[in-house]
Amino acid sequence: MLTIDRVVRRLPEPVRRIVLRHSELIKFAIVGGTTFVVDTLVYFILAFTILEPKPSVARVISGVVAVILSYILNREWAFKNRGGRERHHEAALFFLISGIGVLIATAPLFLGNNVFNMRENIHGLELAIVDFILGMIIGNLLGMGFRFWALRKFAFPEDQRPGVGGGSTDAETGDDEFTDEELGHA
């Protein structure tokens, strides 16, 4: 079985440097892809069964489920090398930021249904497609951009003290000093 580390080691040198330099973004995107699938499945199960008349409520519930999974995966993998916050403070900020992200992700669907009354004019497969585009594509892209920026800035800030990050005693890690920690290892 190929691990991410083996894949990264097999990349050509220029690509490997780019991947290592942007590893947090790539990991965040992988976590996002995983939680997107969970979010989408929960949303459509709810929106086309027990919450059919209330798609915005289904969207919020699916978003909350995805946020819980996202915290676990981001904390333990994507941002595991960041520090500077106590775990309970970090978790509170993560869930606050993610809650705002869920509201941002819900906004296009809410506007389509409650401002533009699309449920009165669209039905069946067309409604499912429009719901997917508004709630899962446009909404998630808006929410993801906000969350990546805010999580890095507030919930998982870089510890700026010399000798704290990346196993190096330097305040800044040079381009040739990528470590196993930067790959997401312990």
ZAMILUM-401612 format. One record per residue (C-alpha): x, y, z; residue number from 1. Coordinates in nm, 3 decimals, always signed. Layout:
! ZAMILUM-401612
<r c1="X" c2="Y" c3="Z" seq="NUM"/>
...
This chain:
! ZAMILUM-401612
<r c1="+0.000" c2="+0.000" c3="+0.000" seq="1"/>
<r c1="+0.140" c2="+0.340" c3="-0.098" seq="2"/>
<r c1="+0.149" c2="+0.599" c3="+0.173" seq="3"/>
<r c1="+0.147" c2="+0.970" c3="+0.112" seq="4"/>
<r c1="+0.511" c2="+0.984" c3="+0.222" seq="5"/>
<r c1="+0.616" c2="+0.733" c3="-0.046" seq="6"/>
<r c1="+0.421" c2="+0.923" c3="-0.310" seq="7"/>
<r c1="+0.588" c2="+1.251" c3="-0.209" seq="8"/>
<r c1="+0.935" c2="+1.091" c3="-0.212" seq="9"/>
<r c1="+0.877" c2="+0.964" c3="-0.568" seq="10"/>
<r c1="+0.788" c2="+1.307" c3="-0.704" seq="11"/>
<r c1="+1.046" c2="+1.490" c3="-0.915" seq="12"/>
<r c1="+1.253" c2="+1.732" c3="-0.706" seq="13"/>
<r c1="+1.091" c2="+2.061" c3="-0.822" seq="14"/>
<r c1="+0.741" c2="+1.920" c3="-0.768" seq="15"/>
<r c1="+0.840" c2="+1.770" c3="-0.431" seq="16"/>
<r c1="+0.961" c2="+2.112" c3="-0.310" seq="17"/>
<r c1="+0.629" c2="+2.272" c3="-0.411" seq="18"/>
<r c1="+0.430" c2="+1.994" c3="-0.243" seq="19"/>
<r c1="+0.634" c2="+2.023" c3="+0.076" seq="20"/>
<r c1="+0.610" c2="+2.402" c3="+0.077" seq="21"/>
<r c1="+0.230" c2="+2.384" c3="+0.043" seq="22"/>
<r c1="+0.173" c2="+2.067" c3="+0.243" seq="23"/>
<r c1="-0.077" c2="+2.227" c3="+0.481" seq="24"/>
<r c1="-0.292" c2="+2.348" c3="+0.194" seq="25"/>
<r c1="-0.277" c2="+2.007" c3="+0.026" seq="26"/>
<r c1="-0.364" c2="+1.826" c3="+0.349" seq="27"/>
<r c1="-0.644" c2="+2.076" c3="+0.416" seq="28"/>
<r c1="-0.778" c2="+2.004" c3="+0.067" seq="29"/>
<r c1="-0.765" c2="+1.627" c3="+0.126" seq="30"/>
<r c1="-0.948" c2="+1.670" c3="+0.457" seq="31"/>
<r c1="-1.193" c2="+1.897" c3="+0.277" seq="32"/>
<r c1="-1.252" c2="+1.638" c3="+0.006" seq="33"/>
<r c1="-1.321" c2="+1.371" c3="+0.266" seq="34"/>
<r c1="-1.557" c2="+1.589" c3="+0.465" seq="35"/>
<r c1="-1.722" c2="+1.708" c3="+0.141" seq="36"/>
<r c1="-1.825" c2="+1.350" c3="+0.066" seq="37"/>
<r c1="-1.962" c2="+1.305" c3="+0.420" seq="38"/>
<r c1="-2.133" c2="+1.646" c3="+0.407" seq="39"/>
<r c1="-2.293" c2="+1.570" c3="+0.069" seq="40"/>
<r c1="-2.418" c2="+1.225" c3="+0.170" seq="41"/>
<r c1="-2.570" c2="+1.348" c3="+0.497" seq="42"/>
<r c1="-2.725" c2="+1.650" c3="+0.324" seq="43"/>
<r c1="-2.896" c2="+1.451" c3="+0.048" seq="44"/>
<r c1="-3.014" c2="+1.180" c3="+0.286" seq="45"/>
<r c1="-3.176" c2="+1.445" c3="+0.507" seq="46"/>
<r c1="-3.292" c2="+1.682" c3="+0.232" seq="47"/>
<r c1="-3.476" c2="+1.412" c3="+0.040" seq="48"/>
<r c1="-3.622" c2="+1.229" c3="+0.339" seq="49"/>
<r c1="-3.715" c2="+1.373" c3="+0.678" seq="50"/>
<r c1="-3.610" c2="+1.733" c3="+0.606" seq="51"/>
<r c1="-3.738" c2="+1.759" c3="+0.248" seq="52"/>
<r c1="-3.930" c2="+2.084" c3="+0.309" seq="53"/>
<r c1="-3.635" c2="+2.238" c3="+0.500" seq="54"/>
<r c1="-3.316" c2="+2.207" c3="+0.291" seq="55"/>
<r c1="-3.135" c2="+2.482" c3="+0.481" seq="56"/>
<r c1="-3.179" c2="+2.289" c3="+0.807" seq="57"/>
<r c1="-3.049" c2="+1.974" c3="+0.635" seq="58"/>
<r c1="-2.751" c2="+2.177" c3="+0.511" seq="59"/>
<r c1="-2.669" c2="+2.304" c3="+0.860" seq="60"/>
<r c1="-2.692" c2="+1.953" c3="+1.011" seq="61"/>
<r c1="-2.473" c2="+1.803" c3="+0.738" seq="62"/>
<r c1="-2.228" c2="+2.089" c3="+0.787" seq="63"/>
<r c1="-2.205" c2="+2.026" c3="+1.160" seq="64"/>
<r c1="-2.135" c2="+1.654" c3="+1.106" seq="65"/>
<r c1="-1.864" c2="+1.746" c3="+0.853" seq="66"/>
<r c1="-1.715" c2="+2.005" c3="+1.091" seq="67"/>
<r c1="-1.673" c2="+1.749" c3="+1.368" seq="68"/>
<r c1="-1.492" c2="+1.513" c3="+1.132" seq="69"/>
<r c1="-1.292" c2="+1.806" c3="+0.995" seq="70"/>
<r c1="-1.168" c2="+1.906" c3="+1.342" seq="71"/>
<r c1="-1.040" c2="+1.558" c3="+1.411" seq="72"/>
<r c1="-0.863" c2="+1.526" c3="+1.074" seq="73"/>
<r c1="-0.725" c2="+1.881" c3="+1.067" seq="74"/>
<r c1="-0.603" c2="+1.869" c3="+1.427" seq="75"/>
<r c1="-0.440" c2="+1.530" c3="+1.397" seq="76"/>
<r c1="-0.301" c2="+1.562" c3="+1.044" seq="77"/>
<r c1="-0.326" c2="+1.883" c3="+0.840" seq="78"/>
<r c1="-0.227" c2="+2.131" c3="+1.114" seq="79"/>
<r c1="-0.062" c2="+1.891" c3="+1.359" seq="80"/>
<r c1="+0.272" c2="+2.076" c3="+1.349" seq="81"/>
<r c1="+0.122" c2="+2.406" c3="+1.452" seq="82"/>
<r c1="+0.099" c2="+2.507" c3="+1.813" seq="83"/>
<r c1="+0.051" c2="+2.803" c3="+2.035" seq="84"/>
<r c1="-0.293" c2="+2.725" c3="+2.178" seq="85"/>
<r c1="-0.425" c2="+2.505" c3="+2.453" seq="86"/>
<r c1="-0.640" c2="+2.224" c3="+2.314" seq="87"/>
<r c1="-0.971" c2="+2.355" c3="+2.455" seq="88"/>
<r c1="-0.903" c2="+2.709" c3="+2.327" seq="89"/>
<r c1="-0.803" c2="+2.570" c3="+1.988" seq="90"/>
<r c1="-1.117" c2="+2.354" c3="+1.971" seq="91"/>
<r c1="-1.340" c2="+2.646" c3="+2.065" seq="92"/>
<r c1="-1.185" c2="+2.864" c3="+1.794" seq="93"/>
<r c1="-1.205" c2="+2.580" c3="+1.541" seq="94"/>
<r c1="-1.575" c2="+2.524" c3="+1.603" seq="95"/>
<r c1="-1.652" c2="+2.896" c3="+1.605" seq="96"/>
<r c1="-1.467" c2="+2.947" c3="+1.275" seq="97"/>
<r c1="-1.624" c2="+2.634" c3="+1.128" seq="98"/>
<r c1="-1.969" c2="+2.743" c3="+1.245" seq="99"/>
<r c1="-1.922" c2="+3.068" c3="+1.058" seq="100"/>
<r c1="-1.800" c2="+2.861" c3="+0.763" seq="101"/>
<r c1="-2.118" c2="+2.648" c3="+0.775" seq="102"/>
<r c1="-2.330" c2="+2.964" c3="+0.771" seq="103"/>
<r c1="-2.130" c2="+3.099" c3="+0.478" seq="104"/>
<r c1="-2.172" c2="+2.764" c3="+0.298" seq="105"/>
<r c1="-2.547" c2="+2.769" c3="+0.365" seq="106"/>
<r c1="-2.597" c2="+3.126" c3="+0.243" seq="107"/>
<r c1="-2.628" c2="+3.053" c3="-0.134" seq="108"/>
<r c1="-2.882" c2="+2.774" c3="-0.070" seq="109"/>
<r c1="-3.074" c2="+2.991" c3="+0.176" seq="110"/>
<r c1="-3.086" c2="+3.280" c3="-0.070" seq="111"/>
<r c1="-3.199" c2="+3.054" c3="-0.354" seq="112"/>
<r c1="-3.478" c2="+2.902" c3="-0.148" seq="113"/>
<r c1="-3.594" c2="+3.189" c3="+0.071" seq="114"/>
<r c1="-3.520" c2="+3.501" c3="-0.129" seq="115"/>
<r c1="-3.560" c2="+3.374" c3="-0.485" seq="116"/>
<r c1="-3.821" c2="+3.103" c3="-0.398" seq="117"/>
<r c1="-3.666" c2="+2.847" c3="-0.631" seq="118"/>
<r c1="-3.853" c2="+2.556" c3="-0.467" seq="119"/>
<r c1="-4.175" c2="+2.699" c3="-0.605" seq="120"/>
<r c1="-4.044" c2="+2.690" c3="-0.963" seq="121"/>
<r c1="-3.806" c2="+2.392" c3="-0.976" seq="122"/>
<r c1="-3.876" c2="+2.028" c3="-0.888" seq="123"/>
<r c1="-3.725" c2="+1.680" c3="-0.908" seq="124"/>
<r c1="-3.383" c2="+1.629" c3="-1.061" seq="125"/>
<r c1="-3.346" c2="+1.995" c3="-1.155" seq="126"/>
<r c1="-3.400" c2="+2.092" c3="-0.790" seq="127"/>
<r c1="-3.140" c2="+1.836" c3="-0.675" seq="128"/>
<r c1="-2.888" c2="+1.977" c3="-0.923" seq="129"/>
<r c1="-2.952" c2="+2.339" c3="-0.825" seq="130"/>
<r c1="-2.935" c2="+2.246" c3="-0.453" seq="131"/>
<r c1="-2.604" c2="+2.070" c3="-0.516" seq="132"/>
<r c1="-2.455" c2="+2.363" c3="-0.706" seq="133"/>
<r c1="-2.571" c2="+2.625" c3="-0.455" seq="134"/>
<r c1="-2.515" c2="+2.436" c3="-0.131" seq="135"/>
<r c1="-2.236" c2="+2.195" c3="-0.203" seq="136"/>
<r c1="-2.025" c2="+2.366" c3="-0.470" seq="137"/>
<r c1="-2.061" c2="+2.744" c3="-0.436" seq="138"/>
<r c1="-2.132" c2="+2.735" c3="-0.063" seq="139"/>
<r c1="-1.849" c2="+2.496" c3="+0.020" seq="140"/>
<r c1="-1.598" c2="+2.692" c3="-0.188" seq="141"/>
<r c1="-1.688" c2="+3.013" c3="-0.005" seq="142"/>
<r c1="-1.680" c2="+2.842" c3="+0.335" seq="143"/>
<r c1="-1.354" c2="+2.660" c3="+0.258" seq="144"/>
<r c1="-1.171" c2="+2.978" c3="+0.162" seq="145"/>
<r c1="-1.282" c2="+3.148" c3="+0.481" seq="146"/>
<r c1="-1.198" c2="+2.845" c3="+0.700" seq="147"/>
<r c1="-0.848" c2="+2.793" c3="+0.558" seq="148"/>
<r c1="-0.757" c2="+3.155" c3="+0.619" seq="149"/>
<r c1="-0.918" c2="+3.176" c3="+0.964" seq="150"/>
<r c1="-0.796" c2="+2.837" c3="+1.093" seq="151"/>
<r c1="-0.435" c2="+2.917" c3="+1.006" seq="152"/>
<r c1="-0.462" c2="+3.265" c3="+1.152" seq="153"/>
<r c1="-0.658" c2="+3.197" c3="+1.471" seq="154"/>
<r c1="-0.713" c2="+2.830" c3="+1.566" seq="155"/>
<r c1="-0.381" c2="+2.678" c3="+1.452" seq="156"/>
<r c1="-0.137" c2="+2.970" c3="+1.449" seq="157"/>
<r c1="+0.230" c2="+2.912" c3="+1.380" seq="158"/>
<r c1="+0.437" c2="+2.924" c3="+1.693" seq="159"/>
<r c1="+0.682" c2="+3.206" c3="+1.615" seq="160"/>
<r c1="+0.933" c2="+3.144" c3="+1.893" seq="161"/>
<r c1="+1.283" c2="+3.035" c3="+1.778" seq="162"/>
<r c1="+1.350" c2="+2.665" c3="+1.821" seq="163"/>
<r c1="+0.985" c2="+2.563" c3="+1.858" seq="164"/>
<r c1="+0.873" c2="+2.453" c3="+1.513" seq="165"/>
<r c1="+0.987" c2="+2.181" c3="+1.274" seq="166"/>
<r c1="+1.256" c2="+2.031" c3="+1.500" seq="167"/>
<r c1="+1.496" c2="+2.311" c3="+1.406" seq="168"/>
<r c1="+1.671" c2="+2.556" c3="+1.634" seq="169"/>
<r c1="+1.644" c2="+2.825" c3="+1.367" seq="170"/>
<r c1="+1.363" c2="+3.076" c3="+1.379" seq="171"/>
<r c1="+1.310" c2="+3.020" c3="+1.005" seq="172"/>
<r c1="+1.345" c2="+2.685" c3="+0.830" seq="173"/>
<r c1="+1.544" c2="+2.708" c3="+0.506" seq="174"/>
<r c1="+1.423" c2="+2.561" c3="+0.177" seq="175"/>
<r c1="+1.657" c2="+2.263" c3="+0.211" seq="176"/>
<r c1="+1.551" c2="+2.182" c3="+0.569" seq="177"/>
<r c1="+1.221" c2="+2.000" c3="+0.513" seq="178"/>
<r c1="+1.174" c2="+1.744" c3="+0.786" seq="179"/>
<r c1="+0.950" c2="+1.449" c3="+0.852" seq="180"/>
<r c1="+0.738" c2="+1.684" c3="+1.065" seq="181"/>
<r c1="+0.664" c2="+1.895" c3="+0.757" seq="182"/>
<r c1="+0.542" c2="+1.580" c3="+0.585" seq="183"/>
<r c1="+0.297" c2="+1.537" c3="+0.873" seq="184"/>
<r c1="+0.492" c2="+1.282" c3="+1.073" seq="185"/>
<r c1="+0.543" c2="+1.263" c3="+1.443" seq="186"/>
